[in-house]
Structure formats: C-alpha cells, structure tokens
Amino acid sequence: MPRLRKQLPAHLGAGELRYRGFQGPVDYEILGEPTSLRLGPLRLRGSFSATPDVAAEAFRAGEAELTLETGAAFRLTVIGHTEGSNVAYFEMRV
C-alpha cells in the first residue's frame, strides 16, 4: 500500500524579488507555511512568475531574496527554470 504524503497548503501572493541587478514585483506560490520556517536546514519550495527575462536572469543568478506581502523577507535558491517560461522554481529559507 503506498504511503500517502501530507499535502502542504499553498500560499499565493504578490511580493518583491531582489537579486543582483534587479528589484521588482513578482507573483509567488509557496508550498507550506512561511512563518513556520526557522534557522536550520529545513526549506520550503515554491515558484514565482514574472517576465521570461526576469525568471531566466534570477535562475542564472542562483540566489535571490523574496519579500512577501506580509513584509517578511526570505532567501531563495533558484533551482529551476525552462527557457522562455515566465516561471522559476525555488527553495526558500530564513
């Protein structure tokens, strides 16, 4: 019998993305509760959508910072992007 995984709640919103050479608005989706993150190895996954150029440049930069609607800021490691797509995928940590 397969083991069922608990589904994490999705948090959607609009925030501000910053990486070297860019600061601007993005829409994001985070799987899990961002306020539950503490210092340590645990991370949440998510994605953000912007223009295809911004998503590609963020992926090339590798590291970014996302400020949520609540004002909380988190460090991102951008782990995926498909050329021409307006979506990039990330792991988020405090």
ChimeraX commands (.cxc) that place a marker at each C-alpha (Angstrom):
marker #1 position 0.00,0.00,0.00 radius 0.5
marker #1 position 1.52,3.36,-0.97 radius 0.5
marker #1 position 2.32,5.79,1.77 radius 0.5
marker #1 position 0.34,8.99,1.49 radius 0.5
marker #1 position 2.11,12.29,1.93 radius 0.5
marker #1 position 0.51,15.17,3.72 radius 0.5
marker #1 position -0.41,17.92,1.27 radius 0.5
marker #1 position 1.13,21.24,2.20 radius 0.5
marker #1 position -1.09,24.31,1.90 radius 0.5
marker #1 position -0.24,26.67,-0.95 radius 0.5
marker #1 position 0.31,30.32,-0.11 radius 0.5
marker #1 position -0.24,32.66,-3.05 radius 0.5
marker #1 position 0.57,36.33,-3.18 radius 0.5
marker #1 position 2.43,39.22,-4.73 radius 0.5
marker #1 position 5.84,40.20,-3.46 radius 0.5
marker #1 position 9.11,41.81,-4.37 radius 0.5
marker #1 position 12.08,39.89,-5.75 radius 0.5
marker #1 position 15.66,41.14,-5.46 radius 0.5
marker #1 position 18.80,39.75,-7.00 radius 0.5
marker #1 position 21.93,41.34,-8.40 radius 0.5
marker #1 position 20.82,43.94,-10.92 radius 0.5
marker #1 position 17.05,43.59,-10.39 radius 0.5
marker #1 position 14.40,44.60,-7.90 radius 0.5
marker #1 position 10.75,44.33,-8.83 radius 0.5
marker #1 position 7.32,42.76,-8.32 radius 0.5
marker #1 position 6.53,39.06,-8.80 radius 0.5
marker #1 position 3.65,36.71,-8.05 radius 0.5
marker #1 position 4.57,33.71,-5.91 radius 0.5
marker #1 position 3.25,30.36,-4.73 radius 0.5
marker #1 position 4.83,28.73,-1.68 radius 0.5
marker #1 position 4.06,25.16,-0.59 radius 0.5
marker #1 position 3.91,25.26,3.20 radius 0.5
marker #1 position 3.66,27.93,5.86 radius 0.5
marker #1 position 6.43,30.55,5.52 radius 0.5
marker #1 position 6.01,31.73,9.12 radius 0.5
marker #1 position 6.92,28.23,10.34 radius 0.5
marker #1 position 10.46,28.42,8.91 radius 0.5
marker #1 position 13.24,28.65,11.48 radius 0.5
marker #1 position 17.01,28.81,11.16 radius 0.5
marker #1 position 18.34,25.44,10.11 radius 0.5
marker #1 position 18.32,23.03,7.20 radius 0.5
marker #1 position 14.55,22.95,6.59 radius 0.5
marker #1 position 13.32,24.66,3.45 radius 0.5
marker #1 position 10.06,25.28,1.65 radius 0.5
marker #1 position 9.61,25.00,-2.08 radius 0.5
marker #1 position 7.74,27.31,-4.37 radius 0.5
marker #1 position 7.69,29.23,-7.60 radius 0.5
marker #1 position 7.36,32.79,-8.78 radius 0.5
marker #1 position 6.15,34.24,-12.04 radius 0.5
marker #1 position 7.48,37.35,-13.72 radius 0.5
marker #1 position 8.56,38.14,-17.26 radius 0.5
marker #1 position 10.54,35.40,-19.03 radius 0.5
marker #1 position 13.68,37.58,-18.90 radius 0.5
marker #1 position 13.41,38.17,-15.15 radius 0.5
marker #1 position 12.80,34.46,-14.47 radius 0.5
marker #1 position 15.80,33.47,-16.61 radius 0.5
marker #1 position 18.11,36.04,-15.01 radius 0.5
marker #1 position 17.05,35.01,-11.50 radius 0.5
marker #1 position 17.86,31.39,-12.38 radius 0.5
marker #1 position 21.27,32.42,-13.71 radius 0.5
marker #1 position 21.94,34.46,-10.56 radius 0.5
marker #1 position 21.07,31.42,-8.42 radius 0.5
marker #1 position 20.41,33.40,-5.22 radius 0.5
marker #1 position 17.69,35.98,-4.58 radius 0.5
marker #1 position 15.58,37.49,-1.82 radius 0.5
marker #1 position 11.79,37.47,-1.78 radius 0.5
marker #1 position 9.77,39.88,0.34 radius 0.5
marker #1 position 6.24,38.59,0.90 radius 0.5
marker #1 position 3.03,40.62,1.19 radius 0.5
marker #1 position 3.41,40.42,4.97 radius 0.5
marker #1 position 6.79,42.16,4.79 radius 0.5
marker #1 position 8.76,39.05,5.77 radius 0.5
marker #1 position 11.92,38.54,3.70 radius 0.5
marker #1 position 13.36,35.13,2.80 radius 0.5
marker #1 position 16.46,33.97,0.96 radius 0.5
marker #1 position 15.87,31.92,-2.16 radius 0.5
marker #1 position 17.94,29.42,-4.05 radius 0.5
marker #1 position 16.54,29.39,-7.57 radius 0.5
marker #1 position 16.66,25.74,-8.64 radius 0.5
marker #1 position 14.74,25.57,-11.90 radius 0.5
marker #1 position 13.59,27.44,-14.97 radius 0.5
marker #1 position 12.63,26.45,-18.51 radius 0.5
marker #1 position 13.92,28.75,-21.25 radius 0.5
marker #1 position 11.15,31.04,-22.47 radius 0.5
marker #1 position 8.93,30.38,-19.43 radius 0.5
marker #1 position 7.83,33.11,-17.04 radius 0.5
marker #1 position 8.05,30.77,-14.01 radius 0.5
marker #1 position 11.11,29.94,-11.91 radius 0.5
marker #1 position 11.22,27.42,-9.04 radius 0.5
marker #1 position 12.99,27.95,-5.74 radius 0.5
marker #1 position 13.80,26.66,-2.28 radius 0.5
marker #1 position 13.18,29.17,0.47 radius 0.5
marker #1 position 14.98,29.53,3.80 radius 0.5
marker #1 position 15.26,32.11,6.58 radius 0.5
marker link #1:1,2 radius 0.2
marker link #1:2,3 radius 0.2
marker link #1:3,4 radius 0.2
marker link #1:4,5 radius 0.2
marker link #1:5,6 radius 0.2
marker link #1:6,7 radius 0.2
marker link #1:7,8 radius 0.2
marker link #1:8,9 radius 0.2
marker link #1:9,10 radius 0.2
marker link #1:10,11 radius 0.2
marker link #1:11,12 radius 0.2
marker link #1:12,13 radius 0.2
marker link #1:13,14 radius 0.2
marker link #1:14,15 radius 0.2
marker link #1:15,16 radius 0.2
marker link #1:16,17 radius 0.2
marker link #1:17,18 radius 0.2
marker link #1:18,19 radius 0.2
marker link #1:19,20 radius 0.2
marker link #1:20,21 radius 0.2
marker link #1:21,22 radius 0.2
marker link #1:22,23 radius 0.2
marker link #1:23,24 radius 0.2
marker link #1:24,25 radius 0.2
marker link #1:25,26 radius 0.2
marker link #1:26,27 radius 0.2
marker link #1:27,28 radius 0.2
marker link #1:28,29 radius 0.2
marker link #1:29,30 radius 0.2
marker link #1:30,31 radius 0.2
marker link #1:31,32 radius 0.2
marker link #1:32,33 radius 0.2
marker link #1:33,34 radius 0.2
marker link #1:34,35 radius 0.2
marker link #1:35,36 radius 0.2
marker link #1:36,37 radius 0.2
marker link #1:37,38 radius 0.2
marker link #1:38,39 radius 0.2
marker link #1:39,40 radius 0.2
marker link #1:40,41 radius 0.2
marker link #1:41,42 radius 0.2
marker link #1:42,43 radius 0.2
marker link #1:43,44 radius 0.2
marker link #1:44,45 radius 0.2
marker link #1:45,46 radius 0.2
marker link #1:46,47 radius 0.2
marker link #1:47,48 radius 0.2
marker link #1:48,49 radius 0.2
marker link #1:49,50 radius 0.2
marker link #1:50,51 radius 0.2
marker link #1:51,52 radius 0.2
marker link #1:52,53 radius 0.2
marker link #1:53,54 radius 0.2
marker link #1:54,55 radius 0.2
marker link #1:55,56 radius 0.2
marker link #1:56,57 radius 0.2
marker link #1:57,58 radius 0.2
marker link #1:58,59 radius 0.2
marker link #1:59,60 radius 0.2
marker link #1:60,61 radius 0.2
marker link #1:61,62 radius 0.2
marker link #1:62,63 radius 0.2
marker link #1:63,64 radius 0.2
marker link #1:64,65 radius 0.2
marker link #1:65,66 radius 0.2
marker link #1:66,67 radius 0.2
marker link #1:67,68 radius 0.2
marker link #1:68,69 radius 0.2
marker link #1:69,70 radius 0.2
marker link #1:70,71 radius 0.2
marker link #1:71,72 radius 0.2
marker link #1:72,73 radius 0.2
marker link #1:73,74 radius 0.2
marker link #1:74,75 radius 0.2
marker link #1:75,76 radius 0.2
marker link #1:76,77 radius 0.2
marker link #1:77,78 radius 0.2
marker link #1:78,79 radius 0.2
marker link #1:79,80 radius 0.2
marker link #1:80,81 radius 0.2
marker link #1:81,82 radius 0.2
marker link #1:82,83 radius 0.2
marker link #1:83,84 radius 0.2
marker link #1:84,85 radius 0.2
marker link #1:85,86 radius 0.2
marker link #1:86,87 radius 0.2
marker link #1:87,88 radius 0.2
marker link #1:88,89 radius 0.2
marker link #1:89,90 radius 0.2
marker link #1:90,91 radius 0.2
marker link #1:91,92 radius 0.2
marker link #1:92,93 radius 0.2
marker link #1:93,94 radius 0.2
view
